[in-house]
Amino acid sequence: MEYEEIKKLTDAELAEKISGERIMLGKLKLQHGVSPIENPMRVRSQRKLVARLLTELNDRKHNAGAPNNVAEKKESQKPEAKTKTKAKSK
């Protein structure tokens, strides 16, 4: 599944897809543990797919309240101007 396809999924579809892919990963691991599967790279690709899905879900959670405009992001990330204060010596 391409990243662009993942981005098009809704949050509910994404959560459903994650649970389904995790079950599939568990089954693959079990099959591979019992007897070697024909293509062991399937386990790796399945694990990476689950990671991609989780990454997208977490990005959506963290960016839910974030501004959509890049200029707004830059403005909100600018540090406030600090005034220098001189330490008093006795």
Distance bins in CASP14 RR format, pairs under 12 A and 6 or more apart:
PFRMAT RR
TARGET T0000
AUTHOR 0000-0000-0000
RMODE 2
METHOD distances of the structure
MODEL  1
1 7 0 0 0 0 0 1 0 0 0 0 0
1 8 0 0 0 0 0 1 0 0 0 0 0
1 9 0 0 0 0 1 0 0 0 0 0 0
1 13 0 0 0 0 0 1 0 0 0 0 0
1 14 0 0 0 0 0 1 0 0 0 0 0
1 17 0 0 0 0 1 0 0 0 0 0 0
1 18 0 0 0 0 0 1 0 0 0 0 0
1 21 0 0 0 0 1 0 0 0 0 0 0
1 45 0 0 0 0 0 1 0 0 0 0 0
1 46 0 0 0 0 0 1 0 0 0 0 0
1 48 0 0 0 0 0 1 0 0 0 0 0
1 49 1 0 0 1 0 0 0 0 0 0 0
1 50 0 0 0 0 0 1 0 0 0 0 0
1 51 0 0 0 0 0 1 0 0 0 0 0
1 52 1 0 0 1 0 0 0 0 0 0 0
1 53 0 0 0 0 1 0 0 0 0 0 0
1 56 0 0 0 0 0 1 0 0 0 0 0
2 8 0 0 0 0 1 0 0 0 0 0 0
2 9 0 0 0 0 0 1 0 0 0 0 0
2 49 0 0 0 0 0 1 0 0 0 0 0
2 52 0 0 0 0 1 0 0 0 0 0 0
2 56 0 0 0 0 0 1 0 0 0 0 0
3 9 0 0 0 0 0 1 0 0 0 0 0
3 48 0 0 0 0 0 1 0 0 0 0 0
3 49 0 0 0 0 0 1 0 0 0 0 0
3 51 0 0 0 0 0 1 0 0 0 0 0
3 52 1 0 0 1 0 0 0 0 0 0 0
3 53 0 0 0 0 0 1 0 0 0 0 0
3 55 0 0 0 0 1 0 0 0 0 0 0
3 56 1 0 0 1 0 0 0 0 0 0 0
3 59 0 0 0 0 0 1 0 0 0 0 0
4 52 0 0 0 0 0 1 0 0 0 0 0
4 56 0 0 0 0 0 1 0 0 0 0 0
5 13 0 0 0 0 0 1 0 0 0 0 0
5 14 0 0 0 0 0 1 0 0 0 0 0
5 17 0 0 0 0 0 1 0 0 0 0 0
5 49 0 0 0 0 0 1 0 0 0 0 0
5 52 0 0 0 0 0 1 0 0 0 0 0
5 53 0 0 0 0 0 1 0 0 0 0 0
5 56 0 0 0 0 0 1 0 0 0 0 0
6 13 0 0 0 0 1 0 0 0 0 0 0
6 14 1 0 0 1 0 0 0 0 0 0 0
6 17 0 0 0 0 1 0 0 0 0 0 0
6 18 0 0 0 0 0 1 0 0 0 0 0
6 21 0 0 0 0 0 1 0 0 0 0 0
6 48 0 0 0 0 0 1 0 0 0 0 0
6 49 0 0 0 0 1 0 0 0 0 0 0
6 50 0 0 0 0 0 1 0 0 0 0 0
6 51 0 0 0 0 0 1 0 0 0 0 0
6 52 1 0 0 1 0 0 0 0 0 0 0
6 53 1 0 0 1 0 0 0 0 0 0 0
6 54 0 0 0 0 0 1 0 0 0 0 0
6 55 0 0 0 0 1 0 0 0 0 0 0
6 56 1 0 1 0 0 0 0 0 0 0 0
6 57 0 0 0 0 1 0 0 0 0 0 0
6 59 0 0 0 0 0 1 0 0 0 0 0
6 60 0 0 0 0 0 1 0 0 0 0 0
7 13 0 0 0 0 0 1 0 0 0 0 0
7 14 0 0 0 0 1 0 0 0 0 0 0
7 52 0 0 0 0 0 1 0 0 0 0 0
7 53 0 0 0 0 0 1 0 0 0 0 0
7 55 0 0 0 0 0 1 0 0 0 0 0
7 56 1 0 0 1 0 0 0 0 0 0 0
7 57 0 0 0 0 0 1 0 0 0 0 0
7 59 0 0 0 0 1 0 0 0 0 0 0
7 60 0 0 0 0 1 0 0 0 0 0 0
8 14 0 0 0 0 1 0 0 0 0 0 0
8 17 0 0 0 0 0 1 0 0 0 0 0
8 56 0 0 0 0 0 1 0 0 0 0 0
9 15 0 0 0 0 1 0 0 0 0 0 0
9 16 0 0 0 0 1 0 0 0 0 0 0
9 17 1 0 0 1 0 0 0 0 0 0 0
9 18 0 0 0 0 0 1 0 0 0 0 0
9 21 0 0 0 0 0 1 0 0 0 0 0
9 52 0 0 0 0 0 1 0 0 0 0 0
9 53 0 0 0 0 1 0 0 0 0 0 0
9 56 1 0 0 1 0 0 0 0 0 0 0
9 57 0 0 0 0 1 0 0 0 0 0 0
9 60 0 0 0 0 0 1 0 0 0 0 0
10 16 0 0 0 0 1 0 0 0 0 0 0
10 17 0 0 0 0 0 1 0 0 0 0 0
10 56 0 0 0 0 0 1 0 0 0 0 0
10 57 0 0 0 0 0 1 0 0 0 0 0
10 60 0 0 0 0 1 0 0 0 0 0 0
11 17 0 0 0 0 0 1 0 0 0 0 0
11 18 0 0 0 0 0 1 0 0 0 0 0
11 53 0 0 0 0 0 1 0 0 0 0 0
11 56 0 0 0 0 1 0 0 0 0 0 0
11 57 1 0 0 1 0 0 0 0 0 0 0
11 58 0 0 0 0 0 1 0 0 0 0 0
11 59 0 0 0 0 0 1 0 0 0 0 0
11 60 1 0 0 1 0 0 0 0 0 0 0
11 61 0 0 0 0 1 0 0 0 0 0 0
11 64 0 0 0 0 1 0 0 0 0 0 0
12 18 0 0 0 0 0 1 0 0 0 0 0
12 19 0 0 0 0 0 1 0 0 0 0 0
12 57 0 0 0 0 0 1 0 0 0 0 0
12 60 0 0 0 0 0 1 0 0 0 0 0
13 19 0 0 0 0 0 1 0 0 0 0 0
13 20 0 0 0 0 0 1 0 0 0 0 0
13 53 0 0 0 0 0 1 0 0 0 0 0
13 56 0 0 0 0 0 1 0 0 0 0 0
13 57 0 0 0 0 0 1 0 0 0 0 0
13 60 0 0 0 0 0 1 0 0 0 0 0
14 20 0 0 0 0 0 1 0 0 0 0 0
14 21 0 0 0 0 0 1 0 0 0 0 0
14 50 0 0 0 0 0 1 0 0 0 0 0
14 52 0 0 0 0 0 1 0 0 0 0 0
14 53 1 0 0 1 0 0 0 0 0 0 0
14 54 0 0 0 0 1 0 0 0 0 0 0
14 55 0 0 0 0 0 1 0 0 0 0 0
14 56 1 0 0 1 0 0 0 0 0 0 0
14 57 1 0 1 0 0 0 0 0 0 0 0
14 58 0 0 0 0 0 1 0 0 0 0 0
14 59 0 0 0 0 0 1 0 0 0 0 0
14 60 1 0 0 1 0 0 0 0 0 0 0
14 61 0 0 0 0 0 1 0 0 0 0 0
15 21 0 0 0 0 0 1 0 0 0 0 0
15 22 0 0 0 0 0 1 0 0 0 0 0
15 53 0 0 0 0 1 0 0 0 0 0 0
15 54 0 0 0 0 0 1 0 0 0 0 0
15 56 0 0 0 0 0 1 0 0 0 0 0
15 57 1 0 0 1 0 0 0 0 0 0 0
15 58 0 0 0 0 0 1 0 0 0 0 0
15 60 0 0 0 0 0 1 0 0 0 0 0
15 61 0 0 0 0 0 1 0 0 0 0 0
16 22 0 0 0 0 0 1 0 0 0 0 0
16 23 0 0 0 0 0 1 0 0 0 0 0
16 53 0 0 0 0 0 1 0 0 0 0 0
16 57 0 0 0 0 0 1 0 0 0 0 0
17 23 0 0 0 0 0 1 0 0 0 0 0
17 24 0 0 0 0 0 1 0 0 0 0 0
17 49 0 0 0 0 1 0 0 0 0 0 0
17 50 0 0 0 0 1 0 0 0 0 0 0
17 52 0 0 0 0 0 1 0 0 0 0 0
17 53 1 0 1 0 0 0 0 0 0 0 0
17 54 0 0 0 0 0 1 0 0 0 0 0
17 56 0 0 0 0 1 0 0 0 0 0 0
17 57 0 0 0 0 1 0 0 0 0 0 0
18 24 0 0 0 0 0 1 0 0 0 0 0
18 25 0 0 0 0 0 1 0 0 0 0 0
18 49 0 0 0 0 1 0 0 0 0 0 0
18 50 1 0 0 1 0 0 0 0 0 0 0
18 51 0 0 0 0 0 1 0 0 0 0 0
18 52 0 0 0 0 1 0 0 0 0 0 0
18 53 1 0 1 0 0 0 0 0 0 0 0
18 54 1 0 0 1 0 0 0 0 0 0 0
18 55 0 0 0 0 0 1 0 0 0 0 0
18 56 0 0 0 0 1 0 0 0 0 0 0
18 57 1 0 0 1 0 0 0 0 0 0 0
18 58 0 0 0 0 0 1 0 0 0 0 0
19 25 0 0 0 0 0 1 0 0 0 0 0
19 26 0 0 0 0 0 1 0 0 0 0 0
19 50 0 0 0 0 1 0 0 0 0 0 0
19 53 0 0 0 0 1 0 0 0 0 0 0
19 54 0 0 0 0 0 1 0 0 0 0 0
19 57 0 0 0 0 0 1 0 0 0 0 0
20 26 0 0 0 0 0 1 0 0 0 0 0
20 27 0 0 0 0 0 1 0 0 0 0 0
20 46 0 0 0 0 0 1 0 0 0 0 0
20 49 0 0 0 0 0 1 0 0 0 0 0
20 50 0 0 0 0 1 0 0 0 0 0 0
20 53 0 0 0 0 1 0 0 0 0 0 0
21 27 0 0 0 0 0 1 0 0 0 0 0
21 28 0 0 0 0 0 1 0 0 0 0 0
21 45 0 0 0 0 0 1 0 0 0 0 0
21 46 1 0 0 1 0 0 0 0 0 0 0
21 47 0 0 0 0 1 0 0 0 0 0 0
21 48 0 0 0 0 0 1 0 0 0 0 0
21 49 1 0 1 0 0 0 0 0 0 0 0
21 50 1 0 1 0 0 0 0 0 0 0 0
21 51 0 0 0 0 1 0 0 0 0 0 0
21 52 0 0 0 0 1 0 0 0 0 0 0
21 53 1 0 0 1 0 0 0 0 0 0 0
21 54 0 0 0 0 1 0 0 0 0 0 0
21 57 0 0 0 0 0 1 0 0 0 0 0
22 28 0 0 0 0 0 1 0 0 0 0 0
22 29 0 0 0 0 0 1 0 0 0 0 0
22 46 0 0 0 0 1 0 0 0 0 0 0
22 47 0 0 0 0 1 0 0 0 0 0 0
22 49 0 0 0 0 1 0 0 0 0 0 0
22 50 1 0 1 0 0 0 0 0 0 0 0
22 51 0 0 0 0 0 1 0 0 0 0 0
22 53 0 0 0 0 1 0 0 0 0 0 0
22 54 0 0 0 0 1 0 0 0 0 0 0
23 29 0 0 0 0 0 1 0 0 0 0 0
23 30 0 0 0 0 0 1 0 0 0 0 0
23 46 0 0 0 0 0 1 0 0 0 0 0
23 50 0 0 0 0 0 1 0 0 0 0 0
24 30 0 0 0 0 0 1 0 0 0 0 0
24 31 0 0 0 0 0 1 0 0 0 0 0
24 42 0 0 0 0 1 0 0 0 0 0 0
24 43 0 0 0 0 0 1 0 0 0 0 0
24 45 0 0 0 0 0 1 0 0 0 0 0
24 46 1 0 0 1 0 0 0 0 0 0 0
24 47 0 0 0 0 0 1 0 0 0 0 0
24 49 0 0 0 0 1 0 0 0 0 0 0
24 50 0 0 0 0 1 0 0 0 0 0 0
24 53 0 0 0 0 0 1 0 0 0 0 0
25 31 0 0 0 0 0 1 0 0 0 0 0
25 32 0 0 0 0 0 1 0 0 0 0 0
25 42 0 0 0 0 1 0 0 0 0 0 0
25 43 1 0 0 1 0 0 0 0 0 0 0
25 44 0 0 0 0 0 1 0 0 0 0 0
25 45 0 0 0 0 1 0 0 0 0 0 0
25 46 1 0 1 0 0 0 0 0 0 0 0
25 47 1 0 0 1 0 0 0 0 0 0 0
25 48 0 0 0 0 0 1 0 0 0 0 0
25 49 0 0 0 0 1 0 0 0 0 0 0
25 50 1 0 1 0 0 0 0 0 0 0 0
25 51 0 0 0 0 0 1 0 0 0 0 0
25 53 0 0 0 0 0 1 0 0 0 0 0
25 54 0 0 0 0 0 1 0 0 0 0 0
26 32 0 0 0 0 1 0 0 0 0 0 0
26 33 0 0 0 0 0 1 0 0 0 0 0
26 42 0 0 0 0 0 1 0 0 0 0 0
26 43 0 0 0 0 1 0 0 0 0 0 0
26 46 0 0 0 0 1 0 0 0 0 0 0
26 47 0 0 0 0 1 0 0 0 0 0 0
26 50 0 0 0 0 1 0 0 0 0 0 0
27 33 0 0 0 0 0 1 0 0 0 0 0
27 34 0 0 0 0 0 1 0 0 0 0 0
27 37 0 0 0 0 0 1 0 0 0 0 0
27 42 0 0 0 0 0 1 0 0 0 0 0
27 43 0 0 0 0 0 1 0 0 0 0 0
27 46 0 0 0 0 1 0 0 0 0 0 0
28 34 0 0 0 0 0 1 0 0 0 0 0
28 36 0 0 0 0 0 1 0 0 0 0 0
28 37 1 0 0 1 0 0 0 0 0 0 0
28 38 0 0 0 0 0 1 0 0 0 0 0
28 39 0 0 0 0 0 1 0 0 0 0 0
28 40 0 0 0 0 1 0 0 0 0 0 0
28 41 0 0 0 0 0 1 0 0 0 0 0
28 42 1 0 1 0 0 0 0 0 0 0 0
28 43 1 0 1 0 0 0 0 0 0 0 0
28 44 0 0 0 0 1 0 0 0 0 0 0
28 45 0 0 0 0 1 0 0 0 0 0 0
28 46 1 0 1 0 0 0 0 0 0 0 0
28 47 0 0 0 0 1 0 0 0 0 0 0
28 49 0 0 0 0 0 1 0 0 0 0 0
28 50 0 0 0 0 0 1 0 0 0 0 0
29 37 0 0 0 0 1 0 0 0 0 0 0
29 40 0 0 0 0 0 1 0 0 0 0 0
29 42 0 0 0 0 0 1 0 0 0 0 0
29 43 1 0 0 1 0 0 0 0 0 0 0
29 44 0 0 0 0 0 1 0 0 0 0 0
29 46 0 0 0 0 1 0 0 0 0 0 0
29 47 0 0 0 0 1 0 0 0 0 0 0
29 50 0 0 0 0 0 1 0 0 0 0 0
30 37 0 0 0 0 0 1 0 0 0 0 0
30 43 0 0 0 0 0 1 0 0 0 0 0
31 37 1 0 1 0 0 0 0 0 0 0 0
31 38 0 0 0 0 1 0 0 0 0 0 0
31 39 0 0 0 0 0 1 0 0 0 0 0
31 40 0 0 0 0 0 1 0 0 0 0 0
31 42 0 0 0 0 1 0 0 0 0 0 0
31 43 0 0 0 0 1 0 0 0 0 0 0
31 46 0 0 0 0 0 1 0 0 0 0 0
32 38 0 0 0 0 0 1 0 0 0 0 0
32 39 0 0 0 0 1 0 0 0 0 0 0
32 40 1 0 0 1 0 0 0 0 0 0 0
32 41 0 0 0 0 0 1 0 0 0 0 0
32 42 0 0 0 0 1 0 0 0 0 0 0
32 43 1 0 1 0 0 0 0 0 0 0 0
32 44 0 0 0 0 0 1 0 0 0 0 0
32 46 0 0 0 0 0 1 0 0 0 0 0
32 47 0 0 0 0 0 1 0 0 0 0 0
33 40 0 0 0 0 0 1 0 0 0 0 0
33 43 0 0 0 0 1 0 0 0 0 0 0
36 42 0 0 0 0 0 1 0 0 0 0 0
36 43 0 0 0 0 0 1 0 0 0 0 0
37 43 1 0 0 1 0 0 0 0 0 0 0
37 44 0 0 0 0 0 1 0 0 0 0 0
37 46 0 0 0 0 0 1 0 0 0 0 0
39 45 0 0 0 0 1 0 0 0 0 0 0
39 46 0 0 0 0 0 1 0 0 0 0 0
40 46 0 0 0 0 0 1 0 0 0 0 0
40 47 0 0 0 0 0 1 0 0 0 0 0
41 47 0 0 0 0 0 1 0 0 0 0 0
41 48 0 0 0 0 0 1 0 0 0 0 0
42 48 0 0 0 0 0 1 0 0 0 0 0
42 49 0 0 0 0 0 1 0 0 0 0 0
43 49 0 0 0 0 0 1 0 0 0 0 0
43 50 0 0 0 0 0 1 0 0 0 0 0
44 50 0 0 0 0 0 1 0 0 0 0 0
44 51 0 0 0 0 0 1 0 0 0 0 0
45 51 0 0 0 0 0 1 0 0 0 0 0
45 52 0 0 0 0 0 1 0 0 0 0 0
46 52 0 0 0 0 0 1 0 0 0 0 0
46 53 0 0 0 0 0 1 0 0 0 0 0
47 53 0 0 0 0 0 1 0 0 0 0 0
47 54 0 0 0 0 0 1 0 0 0 0 0
48 54 0 0 0 0 0 1 0 0 0 0 0
48 55 0 0 0 0 0 1 0 0 0 0 0
49 55 0 0 0 0 0 1 0 0 0 0 0
49 56 0 0 0 0 0 1 0 0 0 0 0
50 56 0 0 0 0 0 1 0 0 0 0 0
50 57 0 0 0 0 0 1 0 0 0 0 0
51 57 0 0 0 0 0 1 0 0 0 0 0
51 58 0 0 0 0 0 1 0 0 0 0 0
52 58 0 0 0 0 0 1 0 0 0 0 0
52 59 0 0 0 0 0 1 0 0 0 0 0
53 59 0 0 0 0 0 1 0 0 0 0 0
53 60 0 0 0 0 0 1 0 0 0 0 0
54 60 0 0 0 0 0 1 0 0 0 0 0
54 61 0 0 0 0 0 1 0 0 0 0 0
55 61 0 0 0 0 0 1 0 0 0 0 0
55 62 0 0 0 0 0 1 0 0 0 0 0
55 63 0 0 0 0 0 1 0 0 0 0 0
56 62 0 0 0 0 0 1 0 0 0 0 0
56 63 0 0 0 0 0 1 0 0 0 0 0
57 63 0 0 0 0 0 1 0 0 0 0 0
57 64 0 0 0 0 0 1 0 0 0 0 0
58 64 0 0 0 0 0 1 0 0 0 0 0
59 66 0 0 0 0 1 0 0 0 0 0 0
60 66 0 0 0 0 0 1 0 0 0 0 0
63 73 0 0 0 0 0 1 0 0 0 0 0
65 72 0 0 0 0 0 1 0 0 0 0 0
65 73 0 0 0 0 0 1 0 0 0 0 0
65 76 0 0 0 0 0 1 0 0 0 0 0
66 72 0 0 0 0 1 0 0 0 0 0 0
66 73 1 0 0 1 0 0 0 0 0 0 0
66 76 0 0 0 0 1 0 0 0 0 0 0
66 77 0 0 0 0 0 1 0 0 0 0 0
67 73 1 0 1 0 0 0 0 0 0 0 0
67 74 0 0 0 0 1 0 0 0 0 0 0
67 75 0 0 0 0 1 0 0 0 0 0 0
67 76 1 0 0 1 0 0 0 0 0 0 0
67 77 0 0 0 0 0 1 0 0 0 0 0
68 76 0 0 0 0 0 1 0 0 0 0 0
69 75 0 0 0 0 1 0 0 0 0 0 0
69 76 0 0 0 0 0 1 0 0 0 0 0
70 76 0 0 0 0 0 1 0 0 0 0 0
70 77 0 0 0 0 0 1 0 0 0 0 0
71 77 0 0 0 0 0 1 0 0 0 0 0
71 78 0 0 0 0 0 1 0 0 0 0 0
72 78 0 0 0 0 0 1 0 0 0 0 0
END
